[in-house]
Amino acid sequence: MPRVFPLFANLRGRRVLVVGAGVVAARKIAALRDTGAEIVVVADTASDEIATWAAQGVLSLSLGEFADAHLDGTWLVVAATNDTATNRRIAAAAEMRRIFVNVVDDVALSAVQLPALVQRGRLQVAISSGGAAPMLARHLRAQIESMLDSSVGDLAELFERHRDAIRVRWPDLRQRRRWFDRVLAGIVPQLLRSQQSQAAEIALCDALAHADVVDAPGSVVLVGAGPGDAGLLTLRALRALNEADVILHDRLVSAEVLALARRDALFIDVGKQADHHRVAQDDIHALMIEHARRGARVVRLKGGDPFVFGRGGEELEALHAASIRFEVVPGITAANACAAYAGIPLTHREHAQSLRLVTAHCEQSADRLDWAGLAQDRQTLAFYMGVAGLERIRDRLIAHGRAASTPFAIIENGSRRDQRVITGTLDDLPVIARDHGVQSPALLILGEVAALAHSLHWFGAVPVAGRCRRIDSVPTPLDLAA
């Protein structure tokens, strides 16, 4: 079968006939509404949605059977009835008048096909399989939807506003293309992604006024990679990874996440772990600034969320002091993701009305904590980087009044294939962790909700009970008092 020719039609003010008024017809009409076409619907009966559109003046509705006279003055016909014979008659009549016709789900009868469409403002991306595999086209549309940020539409409209000025400044097509490439790799798209449309307009005008100096200034995107499962990356994080020239990544970023990044990017491991900092924090600041000043698009990739015990604030302060433009892409922090993958609700109407995120990776940080507040009941504690200080955590909580029988769960490698969940009670916390060889990365969740890890387990290996009895439901305060 010959290939179809891709064509975008200007239907403004032109008559489009839709025969049928059911669910399928409504989908086609919805796609036509923004084109400015004069939509005429012919059907025996109409759905409530189409009847409402007719009452609103969106379309003209003619109740009754299709007749050849309905084709008068028509530019495009969509046959969306559930009657094959009627669809064939419509197609034949349109063919006789040389009017383009689309018969829904019938490639053989269709002179034109309506593609799967991705729309961002004035920008449209159409996907067609030529009728060979419509479901594949829909699948590809979903992938492209995830790739294109909403700001792409704003970018198209910005270029449209300055189209004449751009053509005057660059009458030569090859030079104009080079200028576009440099602008698209620069600051203008970044500003639009950050919802700074006025600054983007100024930057574009500046690029036109100083067209010989449009080298893209470097920038840094602080990206949260989540706890490990690459499926938890946000769409914006994925886009940043695909656009990066340089990626400075932590030790806790999984190989699965790194595999999604641009292949020819420069990867620099700046990972840290307890008592061993491969790259000092000041050196990380210097690396970000150095590569950005060279014009690179730098991604600072961190496990979890960069603003939750990720030193993201310090890194942004360093970039701000160096006048380096930056963006922040949040990630799913370990407490949220690890608890979810372990079947542990962080809050519970009956047992945990608050949540505290705590780091206690060294004696100095532990001394700054409000242990009396942490020892209160009816709250959940999530300890980050606490593997080396479990004995200290237990001793201080019990000393300040937390019950020794308080349930805990340690989640090692949360959300990853080798996730382990180990449960017990506070009094046995360091012993159980030692017996099971718990290693970082591991998150400690402490509170009554931790007892639900066994009954609400859904991911990975079954939770292992340490020295405590298995608990299939959250104990009530009366149970604990007893």
Secondary structure, DSSP 4 states (H G I P E B T S, - for coil): -PPPPP-----TT-EEEEE--SHHHHHHHHHHGGGT-EEEEEESS--HHHHHHHHHTSSEEEES---GGGGTTEEEEEE--S-HHHHHHHHHHHHHTT-EEEETT-TTT-SS-PPEEEEETTEEEEE--TTS-HHHHHHHHHHHHHHS-THHHHHHHHHHHTHHHHHHH--SHHHHHHHHHHHHTSHHHHHHHTT-HHHHHHHHHHHHHTTT--PPPPEEEEEE-BSS-GGG--HHHHHHHHH-SEEEE-TTS-HHHHTTS-TTSEEEE--EETTEESS-HHHHHHHHHHHHHTT-EEEEEESB-TTSSS-HHHHHHHHHHTT-EEEEE----HHHHHHHHTT--S-BTTTBS-EEEEE-SSHHHHHTS-HHHHT-SS-EEEEES-GGGHHHHHHHHHHTT--TT-EEEEEESTTSTT-EEEEEEGGGHHHHHHHTT--SSEEEEESGGGGGGTTT--SSSPPEE-SSPP-SSPPPHHHHH-
